[in-house]
Amino acid sequence: MAVLKVIEILSSSSVSWEDATKKAVSKASNTLKNIRSVYVQEQSAAVVDDEVTEFRVNLKITFELD
């Protein structure tokens, strides 16, 4: 029987929400093994002088415990 754990993390990117998500999974994989899925819970963006300057995501990452 598999036992899964879910953690919540935040990530940002100056490129896109997709890039922020990929960066989060890449960084999390440095310390977590067996990542099974990622759920984008929330998206937001920072705006400066009428331009989007940063894309932000709030993620839930699910991984299997050994």
Buried (B, 14 or more C-beta within 10 A) or exposed (E): EEEEEEEEBEBBBEEEBEBBBBBBBEEBEEEBEEEEEBEBEEEEEEEEEEEEEBBBBBBEBBBEEE
